[in-house]
Amino acid sequence: MVAPAVKRKLIDDPSALEGPEKAAVILMALGEEQAALWEMMDEEEIRIVSQAMASLGNVSSQAVEKLIVEFVGSMSTTGSISGSVERTQRLLMSFLPEERVEAIMEELRGPAGRTMWDKLGNVNEMVLANYLKNEYPQTVAVVLSKVRSEHAARVLSALPEDFALEVVQRMLRMEPVQREILDKIEMTLRNEFMSNLARTSKQDSHEMMADIFNNFDRQTENRFLAALEERNRDSAEKIRSLMFVFEDLGKLDPQGIQTLLRAVNKDQLGLALKGASDTLRDLFFSNMSERAAKILREDMQTMGPVRLKDVDQAQQAMVNTAKDLAAKGEILIADGGGDDELIY
């Protein structure tokens, strides 16, 4: 015996529909020709709308018309569109080659500005100086002549002194630059500097979680990593490898250690070193004067027992200070890879 077909109720009033159901109706009305709209949704949104579409039933033509009018009306009055880098990329991928999309996205992820020179003006002076110090002085002179004077001053201050003076002399003698040379410099900056800057600023999900885990206290960090290892060992190991923890300060070179010592509070330093390994503690002491090291040891002894929570907070504060110094280009934080090992 064949079961009778279930007769679905005809929907005449669109106000009875939920948001996902309204979206399903509009997408069905637009048809397969507008399939690119699905590319603008993430997986969770596609799943929710698909479920609503599958169980929708019959919708009258009047209800469809009302929904479309409502949709267009809300767009024209509020202009409410949820935009993001990820959605932009999905939309572009629906009609452009992958390599072209990646080039556009790198441009978007880079510093803000309409022209190349506007963008350079929004790049941290230490980052820009670290790149320009490897270029010809004449090229650097051209670049600095095209950015804002206050930004050029900061970049010059960050360059090695002899090199900076050579750049200043070139700028004083500089004549109008030919358009072809300027175009070539712009192209080099775009292809070599800006594209690399955009790639390094693109943070994947594991890097994001490593930053979050870095701000956990020790017990919470261990608890989350242990739980994650049981569910996804690969992700846990990747997050752990990306995390920068207090013991990683031992990877700093002597100059980096001394720069960090000048930047941290001495009370904070003593508290942090109370919970450090003997190796790391000796590394910090060896980069201090004999008198300063003796005073710090005495201060640590007079502290007596300290709470683990206070030690964790002091160590995290030092890690954050090190990250800030690294972002300014004042110290180099090695990531453990062979390319970052220092040769003496």
Backbone hydrogen bonds in HBPLUS format (Angstrom, degrees):
<---DONOR---> <-ACCEPTOR-->    atom                        ^
c    i                          cat <-CA-CA->   ^        H-A-AA   ^      H-
h    n   atom  resd res      DA  || num        DHA   H-A  angle D-A-AA Bond
n    s   type  num  typ     dist DA aas  dist angle  dist       angle   num
A0011-ILE N   A0058-ASN O   2.80 MM  47  6.07 158.7  1.85 142.0 149.2     1
A0060-SER N   A0011-ILE O   2.91 MM  49  5.93 173.8  1.92 152.7 154.1     2
A0016-ALA N   A0013-ASP O   3.14 MM   3  5.90 166.2  2.16 120.7 125.0     3
A0017-LEU N   A0014-PRO O   3.04 MM   3  5.44 164.1  2.06 113.1 118.2     4
A0022-LYS N   A0018-GLU O   2.93 MM   4  6.25 153.8  2.00 156.3 164.5     5
A0023-ALA N   A0019-GLY O   2.99 MM   4  6.30 160.3  2.03 155.1 160.5     6
A0024-ALA N   A0020-PRO O   2.95 MM   4  6.14 148.9  2.05 138.4 147.1     7
A0025-VAL N   A0021-GLU O   2.98 MM   4  6.26 156.1  2.04 148.4 153.9     8
A0026-ILE N   A0022-LYS O   3.07 MM   4  6.36 166.8  2.09 154.1 156.6     9
A0027-LEU N   A0023-ALA O   2.99 MM   4  6.16 163.3  2.02 150.8 155.5    10
A0028-MET N   A0024-ALA O   2.96 MM   4  6.10 154.4  2.03 147.0 154.0    11
A0029-ALA N   A0025-VAL O   2.89 MM   4  6.10 151.0  1.98 147.7 156.3    12
A0030-LEU N   A0026-ILE O   2.95 MM   4  6.19 149.0  2.05 146.7 154.7    13
A0031-GLY N   A0027-LEU O   3.17 MM   4  6.38 139.8  2.34 136.9 146.6    14
A0034-GLN N   A0031-GLY O   3.26 MM   3  6.03 158.2  2.31 117.5 122.3    15
A0035-ALA N   A0032-GLU O   3.06 MM   3  5.10 138.3  2.24 122.9 117.3    16
A0037-LEU N   A0034-GLN O   3.05 MM   3  5.95 167.5  2.07 124.3 127.9    17
A0038-TRP N   A0035-ALA O   2.97 MM   3  5.69 147.7  2.08 118.4 125.8    18
A0039-GLU N   A0036-ALA O   2.98 MM   3  5.22 135.6  2.18 101.3 113.7    19
A0040-MET N   A0037-LEU O   3.08 MM   3  5.44 153.4  2.16 106.0 114.1    20
A0041-MET N   A0038-TRP O   3.10 MM   3  5.51 166.5  2.12 113.0 117.1    21
A0046-ILE N   A0042-ASP O   2.97 MM   4  6.25 160.1  2.01 157.1 163.4    22
A0047-ARG N   A0043-GLU O   2.94 MM   4  6.16 157.3  2.00 148.3 154.4    23
A0048-ILE N   A0044-GLU O   3.05 MM   4  6.29 161.9  2.09 149.2 153.2    24
A0049-VAL N   A0045-GLU O   2.99 MM   4  6.13 172.2  2.00 154.9 157.0    25
A0050-SER N   A0046-ILE O   2.87 MM   4  5.87 155.1  1.93 145.3 153.1    26
A0051-GLN N   A0047-ARG O   2.99 MM   4  6.17 157.2  2.05 146.6 152.1    27
A0052-ALA N   A0048-ILE O   3.06 MM   4  6.33 157.5  2.11 146.0 152.2    28
A0053-MET N   A0049-VAL O   2.85 MM   4  6.05 153.4  1.92 147.7 155.3    29
A0054-ALA N   A0050-SER O   2.92 MM   4  6.13 156.0  1.98 149.4 155.2    30
A0055-SER N   A0051-GLN O   3.25 MM   4  6.43 143.4  2.39 142.8 150.9    31
A0056-LEU N   A0053-MET O   3.41 MM   3  5.10 168.8  2.42 102.2 103.7    32
A0064-VAL N   A0060-SER O   3.04 MM   4  6.39 157.2  2.10 150.5 156.9    33
A0065-GLU N   A0061-SER O   2.94 MM   4  6.13 160.2  1.98 146.3 151.6    34
A0066-LYS N   A0062-GLN O   2.94 MM   4  6.19 158.0  1.99 146.9 152.7    35
A0067-LEU N   A0063-ALA O   2.95 MM   4  6.17 156.5  2.01 147.6 153.9    36
A0068-ILE N   A0064-VAL O   3.00 MM   4  6.27 160.9  2.04 153.5 157.9    37
A0069-VAL N   A0065-GLU O   2.96 MM   4  6.17 162.2  2.00 151.3 156.4    38
A0070-GLU N   A0066-LYS O   2.83 MM   4  6.00 156.9  1.88 146.6 153.7    39
A0071-PHE N   A0067-LEU O   2.81 MM   4  6.03 155.1  1.87 147.1 154.3    40
A0072-VAL N   A0068-ILE O   2.88 MM   4  6.09 171.3  1.88 154.7 156.4    41
A0073-GLY N   A0069-VAL O   2.82 MM   4  5.88 157.3  1.87 146.1 153.5    42
A0074-SER N   A0070-GLU O   2.93 MM   4  6.10 157.3  1.98 146.1 151.5    43
A0075-MET N   A0071-PHE O   3.05 MM   4  6.29 151.5  2.13 146.1 154.1    44
A0076-SER N   A0072-VAL O   2.99 MM   4  6.20 154.2  2.06 148.4 155.0    45
A0077-THR N   A0073-GLY O   3.08 MM   4  6.21 143.6  2.21 144.5 153.5    46
A0078-THR N   A0074-SER O   2.98 MM   4  5.81 162.5  2.01 142.8 148.2    47
A0079-GLY N   A0075-MET O   2.85 MM   4  4.62 131.6  2.08 113.7 127.6    48
A0088-THR N   A0084-SER O   2.99 MM   4  6.15 158.9  2.04 148.5 154.8    49
A0089-GLN N   A0085-VAL O   2.97 MM   4  6.20 156.8  2.03 148.3 154.4    50
A0090-ARG N   A0086-GLU O   3.04 MM   4  6.35 158.1  2.09 147.7 153.3    51
A0091-LEU N   A0087-ARG O   2.98 MM   4  6.19 159.0  2.02 150.2 155.5    52
A0092-LEU N   A0088-THR O   2.96 MM   4  6.20 165.4  1.98 153.8 157.6    53
A0093-MET N   A0089-GLN O   2.97 MM   4  6.12 151.8  2.05 147.8 155.5    54
A0094-SER N   A0091-LEU O   3.09 MM   3  5.42 148.7  2.19 105.3 114.5    55
A0095-PHE N   A0092-LEU O   3.16 MM   3  5.83 163.7  2.18 116.9 121.4    56
A0096-LEU N   A0092-LEU O   2.90 MM   4  5.76 133.0  2.12 158.4 172.9    57
A0100-ARG N   A0097-PRO O   3.12 MM   3  5.39 123.4  2.46 103.4 117.3    58
A0101-VAL N   A0097-PRO O   3.01 MM   4  6.32 158.1  2.06 156.1 162.9    59
A0102-GLU N   A0098-GLU O   2.93 MM   4  6.19 161.0  1.96 153.7 158.5    60
A0103-ALA N   A0099-GLU O   3.16 MM   4  6.32 150.8  2.25 136.5 143.6    61
A0104-ILE N   A0100-ARG O   3.06 MM   4  6.35 156.6  2.12 147.6 153.5    62
A0105-MET N   A0101-VAL O   2.84 MM   4  6.10 161.4  1.88 155.8 161.3    63
A0106-GLU N   A0102-GLU O   2.94 MM   4  6.09 153.1  2.02 145.2 152.0    64
A0107-GLU N   A0103-ALA O   3.17 MM   4  6.39 149.0  2.27 138.1 146.2    65
A0108-LEU N   A0104-ILE O   2.97 MM   4  6.34 148.7  2.07 145.1 154.2    66
A0109-ARG N   A0105-MET O   2.83 MM   4  6.06 155.9  1.89 151.6 157.8    67
A0110-GLY N   A0106-GLU O   3.10 MM   4  6.13 131.6  2.34 136.8 147.7    68
A0119-LYS N   A0115-THR O   3.03 MM   4  6.34 158.9  2.08 151.4 156.9    69
A0120-LEU N   A0116-MET O   2.95 MM   4  6.24 156.4  2.00 146.3 152.7    70
A0121-GLY N   A0117-TRP O   3.10 MM   4  6.24 144.9  2.23 137.1 145.8    71
A0122-ASN N   A0119-LYS O   2.95 MM   3  5.31 155.8  2.01 109.1 117.1    72
A0123-VAL N   A0120-LEU O   3.12 MM   3  5.20 168.1  2.13 109.7 112.1    73
A0128-LEU N   A0124-ASN O   2.97 MM   4  6.27 165.2  1.99 160.9 165.3    74
A0129-ALA N   A0125-GLU O   2.83 MM   4  5.90 156.0  1.89 142.1 149.5    75
A0130-ASN N   A0126-MET O   2.96 MM   4  6.07 155.4  2.03 143.5 149.6    76
A0131-TYR N   A0127-VAL O   3.29 MM   4  6.58 140.2  2.46 138.3 147.9    77
A0131-TYR N   A0128-LEU O   3.19 MM   3  5.25 128.6  2.47  95.3 108.4    78
A0132-LEU N   A0128-LEU O   2.91 MM   4  6.15 168.4  1.93 155.9 159.1    79
A0133-LYS N   A0129-ALA O   2.97 MM   4  5.91 148.1  2.07 150.8 156.0    80
A0134-ASN N   A0131-TYR O   3.36 MM   3  6.11 166.1  2.38 117.0 121.0    81
A0135-GLU N   A0132-LEU O   2.89 MM   3  5.19 167.5  1.91 118.1 121.2    82
A0139-THR N   A0136-TYR O   3.00 MM   3  5.26 119.7  2.37 105.2 119.8    83
A0140-VAL N   A0136-TYR O   3.05 MM   4  6.41 161.2  2.09 157.8 163.4    84
A0141-ALA N   A0137-PRO O   2.87 MM   4  6.06 150.3  1.96 144.7 153.3    85
A0142-VAL N   A0138-GLN O   3.09 MM   4  6.39 151.9  2.17 143.7 150.0    86
A0143-VAL N   A0139-THR O   3.01 MM   4  6.33 163.7  2.03 152.2 156.4    87
A0144-LEU N   A0140-VAL O   2.90 MM   4  6.09 171.6  1.91 157.0 158.7    88
A0145-SER N   A0141-ALA O   3.04 MM   4  6.09 134.9  2.25 136.9 148.4    89
A0145-SER N   A0142-VAL O   3.22 MM   3  5.17 129.4  2.49  93.3 106.8    90
A0146-LYS N   A0143-VAL O   3.03 MM   3  5.38 152.5  2.11 107.3 115.9    91
A0151-HIS N   A0148-ARG O   3.10 MM   3  5.35 122.2  2.45 102.2 116.5    92
A0152-ALA N   A0148-ARG O   2.90 MM   4  6.18 159.8  1.94 157.3 164.0    93
A0153-ALA N   A0149-SER O   2.96 MM   4  6.14 149.0  2.06 143.7 151.5    94
A0154-ARG N   A0150-GLU O   3.27 MM   4  6.53 153.0  2.35 136.0 141.9    95
A0155-VAL N   A0151-HIS O   3.00 MM   4  6.30 157.5  2.05 151.6 157.9    96
A0156-LEU N   A0152-ALA O   2.91 MM   4  6.09 164.0  1.93 151.1 155.4    97
A0157-SER N   A0153-ALA O   3.04 MM   4  6.22 154.3  2.10 144.4 151.2    98
A0158-ALA N   A0154-ARG O   3.18 MM   4  6.40 133.2  2.41 135.3 146.8    99
A0158-ALA N   A0155-VAL O   3.01 MM   3  5.10 131.4  2.26  98.2 111.8   100
A0159-LEU N   A0156-LEU O   3.20 MM   3  5.22 148.9  2.31  99.4 108.4   101
A0164-ALA N   A0160-PRO O   2.81 MM   4  5.97 160.2  1.84 161.2 168.1   102
A0165-LEU N   A0161-GLU O   2.93 MM   4  6.19 156.9  1.99 152.8 158.2   103
A0166-GLU N   A0162-ASP O   3.08 MM   4  6.35 152.6  2.16 144.2 151.4   104
A0167-VAL N   A0163-PHE O   2.99 MM   4  6.32 151.4  2.07 147.6 155.6   105
A0168-VAL N   A0164-ALA O   2.92 MM   4  6.24 155.2  1.98 149.0 155.7   106
A0169-GLN N   A0165-LEU O   3.01 MM   4  6.29 158.4  2.06 147.8 152.8   107
A0170-ARG N   A0166-GLU O   3.04 MM   4  6.32 154.0  2.11 144.7 151.8   108
A0171-MET N   A0167-VAL O   2.89 MM   4  6.18 153.0  1.96 150.4 158.2   109
A0172-LEU N   A0168-VAL O   2.95 MM   4  6.24 147.8  2.06 147.1 155.8   110
A0173-ARG N   A0169-GLN O   3.14 MM   4  6.40 145.2  2.27 142.8 151.2   111
A0174-MET N   A0171-MET O   3.39 MM   3  4.98 155.7  2.46  92.6  99.5   112
A0182-LEU N   A0178-GLN O   3.05 MM   4  6.36 162.5  2.09 155.6 160.8   113
A0183-ASP N   A0179-ARG O   2.88 MM   4  6.07 157.4  1.93 148.8 155.1   114
A0184-LYS N   A0180-GLU O   2.99 MM   4  6.19 150.8  2.08 140.8 148.8   115
A0185-ILE N   A0181-ILE O   2.96 MM   4  6.27 156.2  2.02 149.9 155.9   116
A0186-GLU N   A0182-LEU O   2.93 MM   4  6.16 162.9  1.96 150.8 155.7   117
A0187-MET N   A0183-ASP O   2.93 MM   4  6.13 158.1  1.98 147.1 152.8   118
A0188-THR N   A0184-LYS O   2.99 MM   4  6.22 157.3  2.04 146.5 152.5   119
A0189-LEU N   A0185-ILE O   2.93 MM   4  6.16 164.1  1.95 154.2 158.4   120
A0190-ARG N   A0186-GLU O   2.90 MM   4  6.12 157.5  1.95 149.2 155.7   121
A0191-ASN N   A0187-MET O   2.88 MM   4  6.01 167.7  1.90 152.4 155.7   122
A0192-GLU N   A0188-THR O   2.83 MM   4  5.69 161.8  1.87 150.7 156.0   123
A0193-PHE N   A0189-LEU O   2.99 MM   4  4.99 128.0  2.27 114.9 130.1   124
A0194-MET N   A0189-LEU O   2.80 MM   5  6.12 168.3  1.82 164.6 168.8   125
A0195-SER N   A0190-ARG O   3.23 MM   5  6.19 137.5  2.42 141.5 151.0   126
A0197-LEU N   A0193-PHE O   2.89 MM   4  6.06 152.6  1.96 149.3 158.1   127
A0198-ALA N   A0194-MET O   2.87 MM   4  6.09 152.9  1.95 148.2 154.7   128
A0199-ARG N   A0195-SER O   3.02 MM   4  6.26 153.6  2.09 142.9 150.1   129
A0200-THR N   A0196-ASN O   3.00 MM   4  6.20 162.4  2.03 149.5 153.5   130
A0201-SER N   A0197-LEU O   3.09 MM   4  6.21 135.2  2.30 135.9 147.5   131
A0202-LYS N   A0199-ARG O   3.19 MM   3  5.23 149.5  2.29  98.7 107.7   132
A0208-MET N   A0204-ASP O   3.05 MM   4  6.36 157.3  2.11 152.6 159.5   133
A0209-MET N   A0205-SER O   2.97 MM   4  6.21 158.7  2.02 146.0 151.2   134
A0210-ALA N   A0206-HIS O   2.87 MM   4  6.05 148.1  1.97 142.7 152.0   135
A0211-ASP N   A0207-GLU O   3.05 MM   4  6.32 152.5  2.12 146.1 152.2   136
A0212-ILE N   A0208-MET O   3.10 MM   4  6.46 151.0  2.18 142.5 150.7   137
A0213-PHE N   A0209-MET O   2.78 MM   4  6.02 165.6  1.80 154.5 158.2   138
A0214-ASN N   A0210-ALA O   2.92 MM   4  6.05 144.7  2.04 141.4 150.9   139
A0215-ASN N   A0212-ILE O   3.01 MM   3  5.44 146.0  2.13 107.6 117.4   140
A0216-PHE N   A0213-PHE O   3.05 MM   3  5.19 164.8  2.07 108.5 113.3   141
A0221-GLU N   A0217-ASP O   2.93 MM   4  6.08 165.9  1.95 162.6 167.3   142
A0222-ASN N   A0218-ARG O   3.00 MM   4  6.16 166.1  2.02 149.1 152.5   143
A0223-ARG N   A0219-GLN O   2.95 MM   4  6.13 154.4  2.02 145.6 153.1   144
A0224-PHE N   A0220-THR O   2.97 MM   4  6.18 166.5  1.99 156.2 158.5   145
A0225-LEU N   A0221-GLU O   2.98 MM   4  6.13 167.9  1.99 155.0 158.8   146
A0226-ALA N   A0222-ASN O   2.94 MM   4  5.95 157.9  1.99 143.6 150.0   147
A0227-ALA N   A0223-ARG O   3.05 MM   4  6.21 158.1  2.09 144.6 150.6   148
A0228-LEU N   A0224-PHE O   2.84 MM   4  6.01 156.7  1.90 149.0 156.1   149
A0229-GLU N   A0225-LEU O   2.89 MM   4  6.01 149.6  1.98 144.8 152.6   150
A0231-ARG N   A0228-LEU O   3.07 MM   3  5.20 128.7  2.34  98.8 112.2   151
A0232-ASN N   A0228-LEU O   2.64 MM   4  5.67 170.8  1.65 167.4 170.6   152
A0236-ALA N   A0232-ASN O   3.13 MM   4  6.40 161.6  2.17 153.7 159.3   153
A0237-GLU N   A0233-ARG O   2.91 MM   4  6.14 160.0  1.95 154.7 159.5   154
A0238-LYS N   A0234-ASP O   2.97 MM   4  6.19 153.5  2.04 146.5 154.2   155
A0239-ILE N   A0235-SER O   2.91 MM   4  6.09 163.0  1.93 152.6 156.8   156
A0240-ARG N   A0236-ALA O   2.96 MM   4  6.13 160.2  2.00 145.5 151.4   157
A0241-SER N   A0237-GLU O   2.96 MM   4  6.15 151.3  2.04 142.4 149.8   158
A0242-LEU N   A0238-LYS O   3.10 MM   4  6.32 136.4  2.30 140.7 151.9   159
A0242-LEU N   A0239-ILE O   3.12 MM   3  5.15 130.2  2.38  96.3 109.6   160
A0243-MET N   A0239-ILE O   3.02 MM   4  6.19 128.0  2.30 145.4 159.0   161
A0248-ASP N   A0245-VAL O   2.91 MM   3  5.42 143.2  2.04 113.3 124.4   162
A0249-LEU N   A0246-PHE O   2.98 MM   3  5.71 166.2  2.00 120.9 125.3   163
A0250-GLY N   A0247-GLU O   3.10 MM   3  5.86 165.7  2.12 117.1 121.7   164
A0251-LYS N   A0248-ASP O   2.95 MM   3  5.57 167.6  1.97 117.1 121.0   165
A0252-LEU N   A0249-LEU O   3.13 MM   3  5.56 165.2  2.16 111.8 116.5   166
A0256-GLY N   A0253-ASP O   2.89 MM   3  5.17 117.1  2.30 106.4 122.6   167
A0257-ILE N   A0253-ASP O   2.94 MM   4  6.29 156.6  1.99 158.9 166.6   168
A0258-GLN N   A0254-PRO O   2.99 MM   4  6.23 162.4  2.02 149.9 154.3   169
A0259-THR N   A0255-GLN O   2.94 MM   4  6.16 151.3  2.02 144.3 152.4   170
A0260-LEU N   A0256-GLY O   2.94 MM   4  6.15 157.5  1.99 148.0 154.1   171
A0261-LEU N   A0257-ILE O   2.87 MM   4  6.12 155.5  1.93 149.6 156.8   172
A0262-ARG N   A0258-GLN O   3.15 MM   4  6.37 146.5  2.27 140.4 147.8   173
A0263-ALA N   A0260-LEU O   2.94 MM   3  5.08 137.3  2.13 100.8 113.6   174
A0264-VAL N   A0260-LEU O   3.15 MM   4  6.35 133.3  2.37 154.5 165.7   175
A0269-LEU N   A0265-ASN O   2.88 MM   4  6.16 148.2  1.98 148.9 159.0   176
A0270-GLY N   A0266-LYS O   3.06 MM   4  6.31 162.9  2.09 149.6 152.2   177
A0271-LEU N   A0267-ASP O   3.16 MM   4  6.38 162.3  2.19 147.1 151.7   178
A0272-ALA N   A0268-GLN O   2.92 MM   4  6.10 158.3  1.97 148.6 154.8   179
A0273-LEU N   A0269-LEU O   2.92 MM   4  6.12 160.5  1.96 153.9 158.9   180
A0274-LYS N   A0270-GLY O   3.14 MM   4  6.30 127.1  2.43 137.6 150.2   181
A0274-LYS N   A0271-LEU O   3.28 MM   3  5.25 139.8  2.45  94.1 105.2   182
A0275-GLY N   A0272-ALA O   3.25 MM   3  5.86 147.5  2.36 111.0 117.9   183
A0276-ALA N   A0273-LEU O   3.14 MM   3  4.74 166.5  2.16  99.0 102.9   184
A0281-ARG N   A0277-SER O   2.93 MM   4  6.11 162.3  1.96 155.0 160.8   185
A0282-ASP N   A0278-ASP O   2.89 MM   4  6.02 160.8  1.93 147.7 152.6   186
A0283-LEU N   A0279-THR O   3.03 MM   4  6.24 145.4  2.16 139.7 149.4   187
A0284-PHE N   A0280-LEU O   3.13 MM   4  6.46 156.5  2.18 150.4 154.4   188
A0285-PHE N   A0281-ARG O   3.02 MM   4  6.31 164.9  2.05 151.4 156.0   189
A0286-SER N   A0282-ASP O   2.87 MM   4  5.96 153.4  1.94 146.5 153.3   190
A0287-ASN N   A0284-PHE O   3.14 MM   3  5.33 146.9  2.26 102.8 112.4   191
A0288-MET N   A0285-PHE O   3.11 MM   3  5.30 157.0  2.17 113.7 114.1   192
A0293-ALA N   A0289-SER O   2.89 MM   4  6.09 162.8  1.92 158.9 163.7   193
A0294-LYS N   A0290-GLU O   3.05 MM   4  6.18 153.6  2.12 140.8 147.8   194
A0295-ILE N   A0291-ARG O   3.00 MM   4  6.27 159.8  2.05 150.9 155.9   195
A0296-LEU N   A0292-ALA O   2.97 MM   4  6.16 159.9  2.01 148.1 153.6   196
A0297-ARG N   A0293-ALA O   2.96 MM   4  6.17 158.5  2.01 148.3 153.8   197
A0298-GLU N   A0294-LYS O   3.07 MM   4  6.30 158.4  2.12 146.6 152.3   198
A0299-ASP N   A0295-ILE O   2.91 MM   4  6.17 155.0  1.98 147.9 155.2   199
A0300-MET N   A0296-LEU O   2.95 MM   4  6.17 154.3  2.01 149.0 155.5   200
A0301-GLN N   A0297-ARG O   3.02 MM   4  6.30 148.1  2.13 144.2 152.7   201
A0302-THR N   A0298-GLU O   3.03 MM   4  6.30 155.4  2.10 149.6 155.7   202
A0304-GLY N   A0301-GLN O   3.34 MM   3  5.91 143.9  2.48 108.8 115.9   203
A0310-ASP N   A0307-ARG O   3.09 MM   3  5.33 121.0  2.45 100.9 114.4   204
A0311-VAL N   A0307-ARG O   3.12 MM   4  6.51 156.3  2.18 151.1 157.9   205
A0312-ASP N   A0308-LEU O   2.88 MM   4  6.11 164.2  1.90 155.3 159.3   206
A0313-GLN N   A0309-LYS O   3.05 MM   4  6.28 157.1  2.10 144.8 150.6   207
A0314-ALA N   A0310-ASP O   3.02 MM   4  6.24 156.6  2.08 145.9 151.9   208
A0315-GLN N   A0311-VAL O   2.87 MM   4  6.10 162.2  1.91 156.0 161.1   209
A0316-GLN N   A0312-ASP O   2.87 MM   4  6.04 158.4  1.92 149.4 155.6   210
A0317-ALA N   A0313-GLN O   2.97 MM   4  6.13 149.8  2.07 141.0 149.1   211
A0318-MET N   A0314-ALA O   3.08 MM   4  6.38 150.2  2.18 143.3 150.7   212
A0319-VAL N   A0315-GLN O   2.97 MM   4  6.28 153.7  2.04 147.2 154.7   213
A0320-ASN N   A0316-GLN O   2.88 MM   4  6.13 159.8  1.92 149.6 154.7   214
A0321-THR N   A0317-ALA O   2.97 MM   4  6.20 150.8  2.06 141.7 149.8   215
A0322-ALA N   A0318-MET O   2.91 MM   4  6.18 156.3  1.97 147.0 153.4   216
A0323-LYS N   A0319-VAL O   2.93 MM   4  6.24 153.3  2.00 149.2 156.6   217
A0324-ASP N   A0320-ASN O   2.96 MM   4  6.22 155.1  2.02 145.9 152.5   218
A0325-LEU N   A0321-THR O   2.95 MM   4  6.24 158.8  2.00 150.8 156.4   219
A0326-ALA N   A0322-ALA O   2.91 MM   4  6.12 150.1  2.00 144.3 153.0   220
A0327-ALA N   A0323-LYS O   2.88 MM   4  6.12 152.3  1.96 147.1 154.4   221
A0328-LYS N   A0324-ASP O   3.13 MM   4  6.40 139.0  2.31 140.4 150.7   222
A0330-GLU N   A0325-LEU O   2.88 MM   5  5.25 148.0  1.98 165.3 157.3   223
A0329-GLY N   A0326-ALA O   2.97 MM   3  4.94 150.5  2.06  99.0 108.5   224
A0340-ASP N   A0337-GLY O   3.11 MM   3  5.71 152.9  2.19 114.7 122.0   225
A0341-GLU N   A0338-GLY O   3.23 MM   3  5.35 165.4  2.25 107.3 111.8   226
